[in-house]
Amino acid sequence: MQIRISWPAGHLTAALDDTPTARILTKALPLVSTARTWGEEVYFDTGVSVTLEDGARQVVEPGTVAFWTDGDALALPYGPTPVSQGDECRLASPCNVLGRVDGDPRVLATVRDGDPVRVEAVEP
């Protein structure tokens, strides 16, 4: 499944793996939310609640699409966060890994705290 995430200064697409969380999230699309930033991470509420899956991780690669179960939010890290050690992407707590951003995840640096964000499915 491909999704498109849009905000006033740009957009990106991402490929989601076939996971329980990804299936639940895609059923809730399209969704509109408000972006929050935390270091070099963008996250936003989805209105979807899921439990932590086996394989949930706290340290991920830049461009990982993660679901933060503690905040019912998509988390999109593109660099270090306030809890990172060195250059790693460390999320606030373990998150379900859903997939990966297509292309350069640093485009997320154009998202500003409070920006409106839209997530929708991309037709194949």
N, C-alpha and C positions, 0 to 999 in steps of 0.2 A: 504494500500500500504506500502510495506517495501522498504527502501532505504539503500544503503551501502555507507558510507563515508570513503575514504581511504586517507592516507598521508604516508610519508616515514617511520615513526616509528610505525604505527599501523592502525587500522580501527575500525569502529563500525557499527552497524545497528540501524535503528530507524523505528518506526511505525508511519505513517502519518494518521491523521484523514481525513475524506472526507470533505474538505473545498474548497472553490473556489480557494484560493491561492495554496493549495496542488495540486489540479488538474492541474493548469497552470504550476506549477513547474515540475511536473512529465512528462508533455508533452515535456519539454526542456531537459530531461535526455537522454543520459549521459552528464554531464558537467564537465569541468576541470577549476579550478580557482586557485587563490593564497591565502593562509591563512593569516589572520591578527589576532593578539591577542590584547585583551583589558582587562587587569586584568585577571580574570579567565573566559574569554569568548573567543571563537574562532568565527570569522565571515569571510565570503568571498562572493565576487560578484557572482551573478548567471546569469546576463544578462537578467533577467526577471523583468518586472515592473508590480506591482499590486498596488491597493489602500488599505487603511486601512479598515479592516473588523470590523463589530460590534464584541465586545468582545476582541478587541486588548488589550494587557496588557503590562505594563512596568516592573512590579515585577512578576517574575515567579519562578518555582521550578528548582533546578539544574537538568540538563538533558532535559529540554524543547527544542523542535525544534521550533524556531521562525523565522519569516520573517520580516526583518527590511526594511520597505517600503521606508524610507528616503535614504537608500543606496543600494536598490535592492539586498540585501544580506541575506543569511541564517545566523542566529545568534544562537550559541550553548553555552549557559552559563553553567558552572559547579561549579561556586562559585562566590564570590563577584567581582564586577567591580569597577572602580574608582568612580562611582556615588552611589554605594551601601550604605545603612545605616545599619551598623552591618554586619551580615553574609548573608544577602539577596542577591539574584541574581536580580540586577536592570539593565535593558537594557538602552541604550542611550535615547530611546524614546519608546512610545508604539509600539508594534510589533504584527503581526498576529501570533497566536499560531497554529502550524501545527501538533504537535504530541510530541512524547517522544523517547529519546534514550533508546535502550535496554541495560540492565546491568548497570554497574557503569560509570557514565558520567565523572569521574575523569581521565579516559583514555585520555580525551582531553588535559590533561596537557602535553602530549608528543608532541603536535602540536607546531611547532616553527613558529614565524612570517616569512612569505615568503615561507613556505613549499608549494609544489604543492598539490592540493586537487582534488580528483575525487569523483563525486556523481553519482551513478547509481541505477537503479531499481533492486530489488531482486525478482527473479521469485518465486512464491509461491511453 
